[in-house]
Amino acid sequence: MAIYHLTVNVYSRRDGDSSTAAAAYRAGVCIEDALTGEVHDYTKRHGVAFSALCLPGDQTADRAEFWNRVEGHHKRGDAVTCREVVVALPAELDSDARQDLAHAFAKHLADTYGIAADLAIHEPSKGGDNRNHHAHILLSACAVSPNGTLGKKAEALDPIACKRAKHATLADTQREHWAGMVNAALAQAGLGERVDHRRLEDQKADALKRGDFSAVAQLDRTPTKHEGKAVTQARRRGERLPRAKRNDTLKAAGERRFNQHTRRFEDLKAKAAAEGRLQSVDEQALHARALLERRKESARSLQAAAGAEVQAIDQAQARRAAVQARAKKPHKAGASKPRPAANAAGHQGKVSAAVERAARSRDRVQQETVVMQEAAKQLEAMIEEMLARARRALQQPEATPWQRATARTLLETHDAAREAREAHRRAAEARTQARATVRRARADRGHHGPPATDPVSVLRRALGRPTAHDRQALEAAEAVKRAKAAEAEAKAEREQADKLRQQATAAAEKARTQFAQAFDMPAPRYDAKPELQPEPTTTLAPTGEPTTSKPRGPAPR
C-alpha cells in the first residue's frame, strides 16, 4: 500500500541551524562554511541514492558555492536561510521511477516559486522499514534567478506572509499537487495503488457517498502522528517514547475497531440471509423518500409554531381594537374638558390608516421574531437528540458500521464546531482590545504632539540626544506603530478564526445530514427568516367609508 507523506520544515539561525550544514548532510558531501570556517563533512554517510541542485529554468549550480552565497546573503542573526520539504516516495516503484518523480517535483518547486531546490533521495536505513524511501528538498528562502543571482525574500514560502495576504501556503498548495504526481507515476507503472492527501474524515465521508462500507471501516480510526528520527532511533534501541506509545495504542485500537466492524457486518449479513431479508435496494429511492419525510416534518413543525403565534397576535389586535372603540365614544357630560372635534373628514382617515399600518408592522416584526426563536429552540433540541442518539449508537452492538461511523463523525464535528466558535469569540475580544489600545496610543500621541522643528531640536535629534519633549513624542509615535501592528495581527487572527468557524460549522452540518440519513431521521434545518403572507389592511377613506387595500408587491429593482 502506497503511503502519503509531505511536511514542510524551517531552518533558522535563531535555532542554530545552517543551510550549508543541512545541504552537506542531506547530499552526503563536504561543505566548508565561509562565514564560520566550520567544515561539514558527511562524505562517509550512506544511503544517499541521488542528489541534484535545481534552479529555475532547468539550470543548476555548484552546491557548496551556492549555499555559501545564501549564508552571506542573509544578514540578520535570526534569519530563515532555507526551508525543507520532505516527501515519501512509493516503495512500489523502482529506483529510476522514484528518481524521476522526485526530480520532477523539485524542478516544479523551483520553477513555481522562483527559488533553488536542492534534492536528495535517501534509501531506507539498515534495521528500519525497507519501504521508507523518501526525499529531502531544501528550498532557498530568497528568490533565485536562472543564472544563480540571489534576490529578495520569497514571500510565497513564508506562512506568516501568506496568512496576512490571505494566500494559500506552500503546504496547502503542494500537498494535492504531490498526490497527483504520485498517482500519475503509479498509474504509468501499471500499479493499482493510489495515495490520498485528504484527512481521514474527508476520505471517510467520500467513501460513505460512494457506498463503500469496506473503505469506511478501514478509515474509521484516529490518525497517528509522524514519529520522526528521534522516535525511530529510540525504537531501534528498544525504547518507546510517549509518541511511540500513543501511536501503538491508536494503531491497536484501529485494528480492533476494524475487526469489530467486519465481524458485525458478517453477522448481520448472515442473520439477514437466514431470515430471508437480504435483498438489493434502490439507495436513491430510499434517500429521496427520507428527504421528503424530513421536509414534511420540518414544514409541519414550523406551521404549528407560526399558527400559535398568529393566534396570540390576533388576540392582541382584538384587545387593541376594543381600546380604540372605547376611545371613540362620545364625551361624557360634566367632564372637565370636552373632546376636540376633527379638523376635516380626511384628517381622521389618514391618522387611522397610519396608526393601523404602524400597529400591523410591529405585530409582523414580533411574529417573525417569535417564530425565529421557536425554530432556533427546535433546532437545538433536534441537535441534542441527535447527539444523545449518536452516543447510544457507539455503545450498541447492533448498530451498523455506517451508523457508528456517522455517529463518531457527528460527535467529533460538533465538538470541533463548539471549539471553533469559542476561538472566534476570543479572537473577536482580542481584536476589540487591540482597537482600544490603538485609540489610547493615538490619544497619547496627540497629547505630546509632533517632534519640535526648531534648529536646536533637529540638531539634538541628529546627534542622538533629543529633548525630553521629542523623546516623548517619538515614543508615542512608536507606541502607535506597535499598536497598529498588534491590531492588524489581531484582525488577521479573527478573520482566520471566523474562516475556521465557518468550516467547522459546515462540517458539523454535513455530519448531521449524514447521521440523519444513516438513522432515517429528519435532519435539522433552520431558515434565518420565515416567509409570512401579508394581510390586507382596512383604512378609512376621506368620506368615512371603510375600504380594503390589497397588499403591495415587492418594489421594482
LUMLOKE-471268 format. One record per residue (C-alpha): x, y, z negated. Coordinates in Angstrom, 3 decimals, m for minus. Each point is the difference from the previous one (the first is absolute). Last residue first. Example, Ala and Ser with C-alpha at 12.3 -4.5 7.8 and 13.67 -1.06 7.14 Angstrom:
2
<<13.670; m1.060; m7.140>>,
<<m1.370; m3.440; m0.660>>,
end
This chain:
557
<<m35.314; 46.774; 8.581>>,
<<m3.758; 0.400; m0.051>>,
<<m1.530; 0.000; m3.508>>,
<<m1.478; m3.295; m1.094>>,
<<m3.768; m0.378; 0.213>>,
<<m2.458; 2.075; m1.950>>,
<<m2.734; m1.567; m2.055>>,
<<m3.530; 0.798; 1.167>>,
<<m1.851; 2.891; m1.622>>,
<<m3.410; m0.410; m1.624>>,
<<m2.215; 3.076; m0.239>>,
<<m2.008; 1.400; m2.895>>,
<<m2.231; 2.971; 0.906>>,
<<0.758; 3.232; m1.953>>,
<<m0.078; 2.240; 3.071>>,
<<3.779; 0.477; m0.148>>,
<<0.406; m3.816; 0.175>>,
<<0.519; m1.980; m3.172>>,
<<2.492; m2.837; 0.002>>,
<<m0.162; m3.817; m0.213>>,
<<3.206; m1.891; 0.607>>,
<<0.405; m3.225; 1.978>>,
<<2.326; m2.604; m1.564>>,
<<3.555; m0.662; 1.070>>,
<<1.071; m3.672; 0.351>>,
<<2.901; m0.975; m2.236>>,
<<3.255; m1.537; 1.273>>,
<<2.287; m1.015; m2.818>>,
<<3.341; 1.803; m0.466>>,
<<3.282; m1.816; m0.865>>,
<<m1.247; m3.352; 1.264>>,
<<0.771; m2.952; m2.254>>,
<<0.629; m3.610; 0.917>>,
<<0.557; m2.949; m2.334>>,
<<0.186; m3.300; 1.934>>,
<<m3.070; m2.181; m0.338>>,
<<0.671; m3.608; m1.065>>,
<<0.893; m3.098; 1.996>>,
<<2.957; m0.961; m2.224>>,
<<2.675; 0.058; 2.749>>,
<<m1.608; 2.874; 1.897>>,
<<m0.305; 2.086; m3.176>>,
<<3.651; m0.679; m0.799>>,
<<1.030; 1.094; 3.487>>,
<<m1.956; 3.255; m0.377>>,
<<1.399; 0.596; m3.477>>,
<<3.554; m0.565; 1.297>>,
<<m0.553; 2.556; 2.763>>,
<<m1.286; 2.511; m2.538>>,
<<3.048; m0.635; m2.190>>,
<<2.358; 0.402; 2.967>>,
<<m1.703; 3.277; 0.979>>,
<<0.299; 1.284; m3.577>>,
<<3.676; m1.010; m0.135>>,
<<0.698; 1.763; 3.293>>,
<<m1.841; 3.127; m1.135>>,
<<1.858; 0.001; m3.308>>,
<<3.332; m0.524; 1.761>>,
<<m0.700; 3.010; 2.206>>,
<<m1.051; 2.071; m3.012>>,
<<3.173; m1.030; m1.844>>,
<<2.080; 1.021; 3.006>>,
<<m1.815; 3.330; 0.137>>,
<<0.550; 0.488; m3.747>>,
<<3.669; m0.908; 0.300>>,
<<0.433; 2.465; 2.868>>,
<<m1.721; 2.724; m2.036>>,
<<2.177; m0.757; m3.031>>,
<<3.119; 0.252; 2.176>>,
<<m1.170; 3.299; 1.457>>,
<<m0.805; 1.282; m3.504>>,
<<3.448; m1.022; m1.277>>,
<<1.631; 1.823; 2.909>>,
<<m2.143; 3.073; m0.683>>,
<<0.915; m0.091; m3.700>>,
<<3.691; m0.288; 0.817>>,
<<m0.200; 2.954; 2.389>>,
<<m1.944; 2.086; m2.538>>,
<<2.563; m0.807; m2.715>>,
<<2.763; 1.066; 2.375>>,
<<m1.732; 3.374; 0.468>>,
<<m0.379; 0.402; m3.786>>,
<<3.682; m0.825; m0.495>>,
<<0.928; 2.589; 2.617>>,
<<m2.163; 2.651; m1.693>>,
<<1.426; m0.832; m3.440>>,
<<3.561; 0.227; 1.290>>,
<<m0.763; 3.239; 1.809>>,
<<m1.400; 1.566; m3.172>>,
<<2.951; m1.212; m2.109>>,
<<2.462; 1.426; 2.532>>,
<<1.780; m2.236; 2.456>>,
<<3.601; m1.153; m0.499>>,
<<0.807; m2.219; 2.992>>,
<<2.084; 2.658; 1.764>>,
<<m2.643; 0.374; 2.735>>,
<<m2.699; 0.366; m2.649>>,
<<2.044; 2.744; m1.673>>,
<<0.393; 1.818; 3.304>>,
<<m3.753; m0.138; 0.761>>,
<<m0.794; 1.240; m3.524>>,
<<2.431; 2.924; 0.323>>,
<<m1.178; 0.914; 3.498>>,
<<m3.716; 0.241; m1.010>>,
<<m2.266; m2.719; 1.366>>,
<<m1.274; m1.479; m3.273>>,
<<m1.218; m3.608; 0.070>>,
<<m3.757; m0.424; 0.561>>,
<<m2.557; 0.397; m2.809>>,
<<0.261; m1.425; m3.515>>,
<<m3.775; m0.175; m0.552>>,
<<m0.694; m1.046; 3.584>>,
<<2.383; m2.922; m0.396>>,
<<m1.687; m1.009; m3.238>>,
<<m3.411; 0.068; 1.721>>,
<<1.354; m2.074; 2.854>>,
<<1.324; m2.577; m2.467>>,
<<m3.373; m0.140; m1.782>>,
<<m1.819; m0.525; 3.292>>,
<<2.451; m2.722; 1.052>>,
<<m0.425; m1.784; m3.345>>,
<<m3.792; 0.078; 0.417>>,
<<0.420; m1.586; 3.427>>,
<<2.176; m2.733; m1.508>>,
<<m2.583; m0.670; m2.720>>,
<<m2.719; m0.423; 2.609>>,
<<2.222; m2.304; 2.066>>,
<<0.736; m2.120; m3.094>>,
<<m3.734; m0.263; m0.698>>,
<<m0.609; m1.135; 3.582>>,
<<2.794; m2.583; m0.279>>,
<<m1.500; m1.345; m3.241>>,
<<m3.422; m0.312; 1.615>>,
<<1.507; m1.670; 3.082>>,
<<1.807; m2.520; m2.224>>,
<<m3.278; m0.769; m1.800>>,
<<m1.782; m0.509; 3.307>>,
<<2.808; m2.265; 1.234>>,
<<m0.144; m2.053; m3.219>>,
<<m3.757; m0.499; 0.443>>,
<<0.472; m0.936; 3.654>>,
<<2.715; m2.529; m0.904>>,
<<m2.212; m1.558; m2.683>>,
<<m2.867; m0.381; 2.488>>,
<<2.397; m1.309; 2.669>>,
<<1.276; m2.738; m2.311>>,
<<m3.449; m1.028; m1.236>>,
<<m1.450; m0.172; 3.514>>,
<<3.019; m1.888; 1.377>>,
<<m0.374; m2.653; m2.720>>,
<<m3.693; m0.359; 0.747>>,
<<0.608; m0.144; 3.767>>,
<<2.548; m2.790; m0.467>>,
<<m2.234; m1.918; m2.419>>,
<<m2.940; 0.244; 2.393>>,
<<2.073; m1.134; 2.975>>,
<<1.472; m2.898; m1.958>>,
<<m3.537; m1.154; m0.938>>,
<<m1.324; 0.341; m3.550>>,
<<m0.925; m3.330; m1.642>>,
<<2.906; 0.214; m2.459>>,
<<m1.430; 3.110; m1.705>>,
<<2.536; 2.197; m1.798>>,
<<0.929; 2.235; 2.921>>,
<<m3.696; 0.250; 0.896>>,
<<m0.864; 1.340; m3.458>>,
<<2.422; 2.894; 0.423>>,
<<m1.437; 0.737; 3.453>>,
<<m3.547; m0.039; m1.391>>,
<<0.945; 2.556; m2.635>>,
<<1.658; 2.170; 2.631>>,
<<m3.034; m0.250; 2.305>>,
<<m2.360; 0.979; m2.829>>,
<<2.194; 2.971; m0.874>>,
<<m0.066; 1.074; 3.659>>,
<<m3.806; m0.332; 0.146>>,
<<m0.390; 2.093; m3.170>>,
<<2.321; 2.686; 1.326>>,
<<m1.973; 0.184; 3.254>>,
<<m3.322; 0.132; m1.858>>,
<<1.273; 2.912; m2.088>>,
<<1.195; 1.805; 3.137>>,
<<m3.414; m0.524; 1.643>>,
<<m1.733; 1.477; m3.063>>,
<<2.294; 3.019; 0.049>>,
<<m0.617; 0.522; 3.717>>,
<<m3.777; m0.264; m0.503>>,
<<0.124; 2.500; m2.859>>,
<<2.050; 2.490; 1.990>>,
<<m2.163; m0.322; 3.111>>,
<<m3.181; 0.580; m2.042>>,
<<1.477; 2.993; m1.787>>,
<<1.005; 1.543; 3.324>>,
<<m3.492; m0.623; 1.369>>,
<<m1.681; 1.451; m3.087>>,
<<2.124; 3.129; 0.191>>,
<<m0.909; 0.449; 3.672>>,
<<m3.710; m0.557; m0.735>>,
<<0.048; 2.657; m2.726>>,
<<1.785; 2.506; 2.233>>,
<<m2.393; m0.639; 2.892>>,
<<m3.071; 0.368; m2.243>>,
<<1.230; 3.259; m1.536>>,
<<0.782; 1.420; 3.444>>,
<<m3.434; m1.020; 1.332>>,
<<m1.752; 1.547; m2.985>>,
<<1.945; 3.248; 0.380>>,
<<m0.785; 0.218; 3.717>>,
<<m3.716; m0.700; m0.482>>,
<<m0.370; 2.559; m2.778>>,
<<1.706; 2.698; 2.091>>,
<<m2.243; m0.684; 2.985>>,
<<m3.172; 1.034; m1.836>>,
<<1.503; 3.287; m1.082>>,
<<1.179; 1.801; m3.129>>,
<<m1.281; m2.680; m2.365>>,
<<m1.934; 1.190; m3.029>>,
<<1.640; 0.399; m3.395>>,
<<m1.482; m2.144; m2.835>>,
<<m1.298; 2.253; m2.781>>,
<<2.069; 0.733; m3.121>>,
<<m1.019; m0.290; m3.677>>,
<<m2.611; m2.685; 0.542>>,
<<m3.584; 0.810; m0.909>>,
<<m1.534; m1.773; 2.947>>,
<<1.947; m2.914; 1.349>>,
<<1.826; 0.353; 3.317>>,
<<m1.363; m2.200; 2.755>>,
<<1.723; m3.465; 0.513>>,
<<3.090; m0.105; 2.257>>,
<<2.413; m0.945; m2.820>>,
<<m2.099; m3.073; m0.868>>,
<<0.337; m1.201; 3.569>>,
<<3.777; 0.497; m0.064>>,
<<0.275; m2.132; m3.150>>,
<<m2.137; m2.736; 1.557>>,
<<2.148; 0.035; 3.127>>,
<<3.152; m0.455; m2.127>>,
<<m1.536; m3.013; m1.754>>,
<<m0.903; m1.536; 3.355>>,
<<3.516; 0.648; 1.290>>,
<<1.494; m1.797; m3.015>>,
<<m2.278; m2.983; 0.642>>,
<<1.073; m0.082; 3.616>>,
<<3.670; 0.059; m1.118>>,
<<m0.527; m3.044; m2.215>>,
<<m1.691; m1.873; 2.856>>,
<<2.849; 0.929; 2.343>>,
<<2.498; m1.363; m2.568>>,
<<m1.773; m3.341; m0.237>>,
<<m0.302; m0.295; 3.772>>,
<<3.699; 0.809; 0.534>>,
<<1.073; m2.729; m2.425>>,
<<m2.261; m2.565; 1.655>>,
<<1.128; 1.021; 3.477>>,
<<3.675; m0.294; m1.009>>,
<<m0.511; m3.513; m1.370>>,
<<m1.982; m1.141; 3.043>>,
<<2.585; 1.384; 2.466>>,
<<2.878; m1.748; m1.797>>,
<<m1.849; m3.334; m0.010>>,
<<m0.867; 0.297; 3.689>>,
<<3.599; 0.843; 0.921>>,
<<1.334; m2.942; m1.983>>,
<<m2.500; m2.373; 1.611>>,
<<0.983; 1.163; 3.496>>,
<<3.702; m0.503; m0.738>>,
<<m0.643; m3.502; m1.327>>,
<<m1.967; m0.880; 3.153>>,
<<2.717; 1.378; 2.292>>,
<<2.721; m1.928; m1.872>>,
<<m1.946; m3.241; 0.192>>,
<<m0.616; 0.472; 3.724>>,
<<3.680; 0.749; 0.614>>,
<<1.089; m3.048; m2.007>>,
<<m2.106; m2.397; 2.097>>,
<<0.138; m3.181; m2.015>>,
<<1.591; m3.427; 0.454>>,
<<m1.243; m2.818; m2.199>>,
<<0.970; m1.756; m3.213>>,
<<m3.159; m0.384; m2.082>>,
<<m0.377; m3.754; 0.471>>,
<<0.432; m0.722; m3.702>>,
<<3.214; m1.941; 0.562>>,
<<1.312; 2.638; 2.407>>,
<<m0.754; 2.767; m2.492>>,
<<1.817; m1.873; m2.765>>,
<<2.995; m0.709; 2.246>>,
<<0.245; 3.661; 1.024>>,
<<m0.361; 1.213; m3.557>>,
<<2.703; m2.378; m1.161>>,
<<2.306; 0.956; 2.896>>,
<<m0.459; 3.689; m0.719>>,
<<0.639; m0.461; m3.710>>,
<<3.139; m2.046; 0.645>>,
<<1.413; 2.550; 2.431>>,
<<m0.837; 2.991; m2.183>>,
<<1.531; m1.712; m3.027>>,
<<3.153; m0.800; 1.981>>,
<<0.235; 3.634; 1.121>>,
<<m0.441; 1.240; m3.570>>,
<<2.663; m2.390; m1.297>>,
<<2.426; 1.107; 2.703>>,
<<m0.650; 3.655; m0.751>>,
<<0.489; m0.534; m3.736>>,
<<3.327; m1.755; 0.631>>,
<<1.136; 2.843; 2.266>>,
<<m1.068; 2.644; m2.536>>,
<<1.871; m1.736; m2.836>>,
<<3.131; m0.413; 2.112>>,
<<m0.148; 3.672; 0.986>>,
<<m0.348; 1.090; m3.631>>,
<<2.887; m2.203; m1.130>>,
<<2.215; 1.358; 2.806>>,
<<m0.889; 3.579; m0.924>>,
<<0.796; m0.672; m3.664>>,
<<3.436; m1.500; 0.813>>,
<<0.416; m3.739; 0.319>>,
<<3.519; m1.316; m0.477>>,
<<1.454; m3.177; 1.564>>,
<<3.008; 1.736; 1.543>>,
<<m1.652; m0.222; 3.412>>,
<<m3.111; 1.629; m1.443>>,
<<2.106; 2.871; m1.344>>,
<<1.429; 0.553; 3.458>>,
<<m3.517; 0.201; 1.424>>,
<<m1.120; 2.482; m2.676>>,
<<2.962; 2.281; 0.681>>,
<<m0.280; m0.177; 3.793>>,
<<m3.652; 0.872; 0.365>>,
<<m3.113; m1.490; m1.567>>,
<<m2.694; 1.467; 2.228>>,
<<m3.264; 0.123; m1.905>>,
<<m2.782; m2.575; 0.124>>,
<<m3.482; 0.549; 1.399>>,
<<m2.969; m1.383; m1.974>>,
<<m1.805; m2.785; 1.808>>,
<<m3.079; m0.593; 2.149>>,
<<1.913; 0.057; 3.295>>,
<<0.066; m3.801; 0.335>>,
<<m3.693; m0.317; m0.890>>,
<<m0.914; 2.746; 2.464>>,
<<2.039; m1.726; 2.712>>,
<<m2.016; m3.176; m0.511>>,
<<m3.187; 2.048; m0.080>>,
<<0.515; 1.219; 3.572>>,
<<m3.393; 1.671; 0.517>>,
<<1.529; 2.672; 2.242>>,
<<m1.281; 2.769; m2.254>>,
<<1.287; m1.867; m3.062>>,
<<3.422; m0.360; 1.623>>,
<<0.120; 3.756; 0.552>>,
<<m0.864; 0.613; m3.655>>,
<<2.762; m2.397; m1.068>>,
<<2.560; 1.749; 2.192>>,
<<m1.044; 3.368; m1.412>>,
<<0.281; m1.270; m3.576>>,
<<3.347; m1.688; 0.687>>,
<<1.472; 3.296; 1.177>>,
<<0.808; 0.504; 3.672>>,
<<3.297; m0.713; 1.764>>,
<<m1.115; m3.311; 1.497>>,
<<2.359; m2.607; 1.445>>,
<<m0.689; m2.637; 2.665>>,
<<0.905; m3.633; 0.550>>,
<<m1.127; m1.696; 3.214>>,
<<3.391; m0.215; 1.673>>,
<<0.608; 0.181; 3.771>>,
<<3.201; 2.042; m0.321>>,
<<m1.731; 2.982; 1.631>>,
<<m2.806; m0.304; m2.551>>,
<<2.485; 0.093; m2.878>>,
<<1.763; 3.030; 1.519>>,
<<m3.328; 1.814; 0.504>>,
<<m1.016; m0.790; m3.596>>,
<<3.278; 1.428; m1.298>>,
<<m0.320; 3.174; 2.103>>,
<<m3.599; 0.535; m1.112>>,
<<0.918; m0.453; m3.659>>,
<<2.822; 2.525; 0.434>>,
<<m2.405; 2.564; 1.443>>,
<<m2.501; m0.523; m2.834>>,
<<2.640; 0.600; m2.654>>,
<<1.606; 2.823; 1.989>>,
<<m2.616; 2.728; m0.443>>,
<<m0.716; m0.303; m3.719>>,
<<3.619; m0.791; m0.952>>,
<<1.364; 3.055; 1.812>>,
<<m2.597; 2.284; m1.563>>,
<<m3.244; 1.201; 1.570>>,
<<m0.431; 3.760; 0.160>>,
<<m1.828; 2.312; m2.397>>,
<<2.736; 2.672; 0.308>>,
<<0.554; m0.057; m3.762>>,
<<m0.152; m3.790; m0.095>>,
<<2.367; m0.311; 2.958>>,
<<2.498; 2.286; m1.738>>,
<<m0.179; m2.147; m3.143>>,
<<0.299; m3.221; 2.027>>,
<<3.225; 1.213; 1.673>>,
<<0.646; m1.921; 3.231>>,
<<m2.049; 2.344; 2.208>>,
<<1.938; 2.990; m1.352>>,
<<3.262; m1.113; 1.622>>,
<<2.355; 2.568; m1.534>>,
<<1.861; 2.174; 2.453>>,
<<2.546; m1.058; 2.589>>,
<<2.927; m2.387; 0.426>>,
<<1.625; m0.365; 3.411>>,
<<0.393; m3.647; 1.058>>,
<<m0.209; 0.431; 3.798>>,
<<m3.645; m1.189; 0.042>>,
<<m0.907; 2.655; m2.601>>,
<<m0.371; m0.855; m3.688>>,
<<m2.561; 1.379; m2.465>>,
<<0.825; m0.245; m3.684>>,
<<m0.820; m2.684; m2.585>>,
<<1.870; m2.611; 2.031>>,
<<m1.800; m3.341; 0.070>>,
<<1.569; m3.239; m1.232>>,
<<m1.762; m3.071; 1.428>>,
<<0.354; m3.214; m2.042>>,
<<m1.241; m3.204; 1.654>>,
<<m1.379; m3.240; m1.397>>,
<<0.206; m3.777; 0.397>>,
<<m1.168; m1.547; m3.271>>,
<<m1.298; m3.293; 1.399>>,
<<2.835; m2.041; m1.548>>,
<<m1.159; 1.069; m3.452>>,
<<3.007; 0.233; m2.276>>,
<<2.950; m2.217; m0.899>>,
<<2.214; 1.570; 2.588>>,
<<m1.297; 3.310; 1.286>>,
<<m2.498; 0.263; 2.841>>,
<<1.403; 1.957; 2.974>>,
<<0.370; 3.757; 0.078>>,
<<m0.656; 2.244; 3.013>>,
<<1.620; 3.452; m0.194>>,
<<m1.387; 3.017; 1.908>>,
<<1.227; 3.590; m0.343>>,
<<m2.778; 2.328; 1.225>>,
<<0.987; 3.590; 0.875>>,
<<m2.713; 2.640; 0.246>>,
<<m2.381; 1.514; 2.568>>,
<<m3.135; m1.259; m1.788>>,
<<m1.526; m2.138; 2.769>>,
<<3.222; m0.715; 1.928>>,
<<1.971; m1.228; m3.016>>,
<<m2.959; m1.935; m1.441>>,
<<m0.667; m1.747; 3.332>>,
<<3.674; m0.836; 0.408>>,
<<m0.038; m1.673; m3.422>>,
<<m3.182; m1.914; 0.925>>,
<<1.547; m1.234; 3.259>>,
<<3.112; m1.180; m1.857>>,
<<m2.129; m1.887; m2.555>>,
<<m2.009; m1.835; 2.699>>,
<<3.007; m0.729; 2.228>>,
<<1.953; m1.418; m2.951>>,
<<m2.946; m2.134; m1.135>>,
<<m0.428; m1.367; 3.534>>,
<<3.697; m0.814; 0.244>>,
<<0.045; m1.735; m3.405>>,
<<m2.998; m2.234; 0.742>>,
<<m3.523; 0.896; m1.065>>,
<<m1.982; m1.917; m2.637>>,
<<2.021; 1.657; m2.801>>,
<<m1.843; 3.235; 0.765>>,
<<2.085; 3.051; m0.951>>,
<<m0.766; 1.845; m3.246>>,
<<0.453; 3.773; 0.096>>,
<<2.043; 2.443; m2.100>>,
<<m0.092; 3.694; 0.943>>,
<<2.662; 2.157; m1.588>>,
<<0.386; 3.726; m0.559>>,
<<3.091; 2.161; 0.227>>,
<<1.866; 2.965; m1.499>>,
<<m2.581; 1.159; m2.524>>,
<<1.741; 2.966; m1.622>>,
<<0.440; 0.278; m3.774>>,
<<3.453; 1.640; 0.073>>,
<<m0.969; 2.187; 2.915>>,
<<2.304; 0.385; 2.990>>,
<<m1.315; m2.550; 2.532>>,
<<1.975; 0.119; 3.273>>,
<<3.142; m1.432; m1.592>>,
<<m1.745; m3.262; m0.877>>,
<<m1.566; m0.156; 3.487>>,
<<3.423; 0.581; 1.593>>,
<<1.363; m2.909; m2.034>>,
<<m2.996; m2.077; 1.193>>,
<<0.918; 0.677; 3.647>>,
<<3.756; m0.631; m0.244>>,
<<m0.468; m3.355; m1.746>>,
<<m2.748; m1.222; 2.357>>,
<<1.545; 1.033; 3.329>>,
<<m2.797; 1.144; 2.284>>,
<<m2.979; m1.276; 2.007>>,
<<m2.424; 1.166; 2.705>>,
<<m3.369; m1.449; 1.104>>,
<<m1.487; 3.520; 0.340>>,
<<m0.066; 0.628; m3.725>>,
<<2.862; m1.624; m1.950>>,
<<0.280; m3.668; m0.972>>,
<<2.822; m1.418; m2.147>>,
<<0.199; m3.780; 0.401>>,
<<0.379; m3.037; m2.275>>,
<<m0.558; m3.750; 0.474>>,
<<0.097; m3.240; m2.025>>,
<<1.357; 1.417; m3.267>>,
<<m0.034; m2.992; m2.383>>,
<<3.466; 0.191; m1.533>>,
<<1.813; 2.938; m1.625>>,
<<3.761; m0.142; 0.187>>,
<<0.111; 3.206; 2.079>>,
<<m1.792; 1.879; m2.772>>,
<<2.604; 2.721; m0.601>>,
<<m1.331; 3.334; m1.264>>,
<<3.092; 2.177; m0.381>>,
<<m0.343; 3.073; m2.224>>,
<<1.711; 3.166; 1.225>>,
<<m2.778; 2.095; m1.524>>,
<<m0.945; 2.173; 2.982>>,
<<1.464; m2.115; 2.831>>,
<<m1.724; m3.174; m1.229>>,
<<1.962; m2.933; 1.420>>,
<<m2.109; m2.604; 1.797>>,
<<0.720; m3.758; 0.175>>,
<<m2.591; m2.268; 1.631>>,
<<m2.744; m2.426; m1.086>>,
<<m2.801; 1.849; 1.834>>,
<<m2.193; 0.326; m3.086>>,
<<2.833; 0.702; m2.435>>,
<<1.810; 2.511; 2.239>>,
<<m3.183; 1.930; 0.826>>,
<<m1.018; 0.264; m3.666>>,
<<3.475; 1.082; m1.077>>,
<<0.157; 2.687; 2.693>>,
<<m3.544; 1.182; m0.832>>,
<<0.917; 0.524; m3.645>>,
<<m2.192; m0.489; m3.056>>,
<<0.741; 1.377; m3.485>>,
<<m3.671; 0.501; m0.905>>,
<<0.210; 3.774; 0.541>>,
<<1.913; m0.719; 3.188>>,
<<m3.199; m1.397; 1.473>>,
<<m0.838; m3.213; 1.868>>,
<<m3.734; m0.567; 0.677>>,
<<m1.753; m3.315; 0.719>>,
<<m2.790; m0.937; 2.452>>,
<<m1.632; m3.441; m0.088>>,
<<m1.295; m2.364; 2.673>>,
<<m0.914; m3.662; m0.543>>,
<<m2.217; m2.415; 1.930>>,
<<0.532; m3.759; m0.287>>,
<<m0.490; m2.481; 2.862>>,
<<m1.481; m3.339; m1.073>>,
end
